[in-house]
Amino acid sequence: MTTSSGTGEEFRESTRAPLETPVTLQIDTFSEPQSGYTANVSVGGMFVNLSDPQPVGTIVRFEVELGGGDSTIRGVAEVAWIRAHAQGPELPAGMGLQFRLIEEDGQERLRAVVKKILDARGDPDVVQPPKRSPAPLRVEPPRAAQAPQPSPSTSKPERTKILAALVLFAVLLLLLLRSCG
């Protein structure tokens, strides 16, 4: 998997392509997957029509069908914003997801689909991912065991290493759960 680029602000700057396609979301390991449809996609994220959106900051695993023979891409995203209630036919209830991790060739396939849609509409080709590094993925430790907390005397580079190790552990755990489920 590769890490996507973008902070919340950059996520909103990505050019969106209208695409209504099936998406499956796994909120946590113990709940049933939720099915919905995207309203639009970009290289930074997607909007998913859902009558009961998850809270901002929720981490979800996703599978989205790109269509046109481009298959499905999988990854991890974070709820960046929500629209709790529909505000008309053009503004349905749902949530904006910011991509955090996408399978290895998924980013390129997604960029190609967005470019194809924008080219067909005659829209400008602004589909490059933001250049800055992503915000760190927030991962909650399991409830039964707390992750070690750095002491106040821990240096910033050491805290960064601890956070990177926790993120890697969470990603590996998600991959393991996916292969078992």
C-alpha positions, 0 to 999 in steps of 0.5 A: 500500500502507498500513503496518499498525499494531502491534509484536509485543506489539500483534500478539498483542493483536489478536482472532483469528478462526478462518479456514482459507483458502488463502495463498501466501507468497513467501519470496524472489525466487528460490524457488518460492512456498509454499502453505498455509492460515491457521488464524486471521487478525486485523487485525494478522496471521495464523497459517499452517499450514506443516510447515517454518516460516521463522525469526523475522524473515523477511520474506515477501510474501503473498496470502491469499484472504478468501473470500465474494467478498471476493477476495484481499489482498496485502502484506508480513509478518514472521515474528513467532513459529514453532511448529516441530513440531505439538503436536496437532491444535489446535496445528499446525506453522506461523508467526505472521505480523505484517502490515507492509504491506497493499494499499490497501483490504486492511486494510478488507476484512480488518477486515470479514471478521474482524468478520463471523466474530467476530459470527457466533461471538458474540465481542466486537468487538475488531478495531480495529488498535493505535493506535501506529506499527509497528516498522520493517520490517527489510530486508536489502540485496542481498548484492552491494552494501551499503547506506550506513551512517550514520557515528557523527556522523549525527544520529537524524533523518538516520538515520531518513531513511536508514532510511525511504529504504531501506524505500521502496526495498525496497517499490518493489523488491518491487512491481517484482518482483511486476509482472515475475513 
